[in-house]
Amino acid sequence: MESTPVLKTARLLLTPLQLSDAPAIQELFPIGRSSVTSTAECLGPTPTMAR
């Protein structure tokens, strides 16, 4: 099995998720809520939501 690569640019460093990332992820996406709703809330209102 290949390991997940680390992606790096001058302004961004993406590393594979680790177990220590779980608390922050659970805060953004609480259990029991749909991922669509949680993602939309994280992104903020869009022009179609503002109507």
N, C-alpha and C positions, 0 to 999 in steps of 0.2 A: 504494500500500500504506500502510495506517495504521500509525503508530508505536504501540508498546505503552505504555499509560498508566502513570503513576506513581500508586500508590495510597497515600494518606496519611491517618492518623488521629492523634489525640493521642498514642497509644502505639506506633504502627507506621508504618514507611515501607517500602513495597515498590517496588523499581525493577526494570526489565528486566535479565535476565542479561546479563553482558558477558564477553568472553573472559578477562578477569582473574579471573573467578569460577571458572574451570575447575579450578585446583588444589584448592580447598576442596571442590568438588563431587566430584572424583575421589577425594578422601580419604573422603568419606561413602559413595560408591558406586563401589568399585573395579571396574575392568574385569575381566570373567571371572566375576563373581558375579551372581546373579539380583537384579533390582531389588526383588523381593518380599522376599527374605531380608535384603538390606541395609536396606530400609525398616523391616522388623520389628525389626531389631537397634537401629536408631536410636531407635525408639519405646519400646523396652524390653518387658518381659514384660507380657502381658495376663492377666486371670483365667483364660482358657482355656489359656494357655501354662504356667501355674504348676502345673497338675495333675501 
